[in-house]
Amino acid sequence: MKPRMVKYHFCPCCHRATPAQADEHFCPNDGSKMLQNCPNCQRPITSPYARFCPGCGQNYSETSLESQRLEDPELRSAL
């Protein structure tokens, strides 16, 4: 029997990780949108300690902050 892979949600600002089962979409510490997958390659986040994607090497914090800026209409207009 194959072991079940645990998935995590990750805050790109404060680096808080919670099990995906907690169903937190926004960080309760700072309000940032929690990552569910690598923003670059979409690989699930499977370690609460990861800061970089093991599949493509992308820094979760750098990529996610830039993508949040582009997704948020208020932040996008400030660019």
TANORWO-V859194 format. One record per residue. N is the residue number from 1. SS is DSSP state (alpha for helix, beta for strand, coil for the rest). NEAR is the number of other ideal C-beta (glycine too) atoms within 8 Angstrom. Layout:
# TANORWO-V859194
N|SS|NEAR + N|SS|NEAR
This chain:
# TANORWO-V859194
1|coil|2 + 2|coil|3 + 3|coil|4 + 4|coil|4 + 5|coil|6 + 6|coil|7 + 7|coil|10 + 8|beta|12 + 9|beta|15 + 10|beta|13 + 11|beta|14 + 12|coil|12 + 13|coil|10 + 14|coil|8 + 15|coil|9 + 16|coil|8 + 17|beta|12 + 18|beta|10 + 19|beta|8 + 20|alpha|10 + 21|alpha|4 + 22|alpha|7 + 23|coil|5 + 24|coil|9 + 25|coil|6 + 26|beta|8 + 27|coil|13 + 28|coil|4 + 29|coil|8 + 30|coil|7 + 31|coil|5 + 32|coil|11 + 33|beta|9 + 34|beta|12 + 35|beta|13 + 36|coil|8 + 37|beta|8 + 38|coil|15 + 39|coil|10 + 40|coil|8 + 41|coil|8 + 42|coil|6 + 43|coil|10 + 44|beta|8 + 45|coil|15 + 46|coil|9 + 47|coil|8 + 48|coil|7 + 49|coil|5 + 50|coil|12 + 51|coil|7 + 52|beta|8 + 53|coil|12 + 54|coil|8 + 55|coil|7 + 56|coil|8 + 57|coil|6 + 58|coil|12 + 59|beta|7 + 60|alpha|16 + 61|alpha|10 + 62|alpha|8 + 63|alpha|12 + 64|alpha|12 + 65|alpha|10 + 66|alpha|8 + 67|alpha|9 + 68|alpha|12 + 69|alpha|10 + 70|alpha|8 + 71|alpha|6 + 72|coil|8 + 73|alpha|5 + 74|alpha|6 + 75|alpha|10 + 76|alpha|10 + 77|alpha|6 + 78|alpha|5 + 79|coil|5
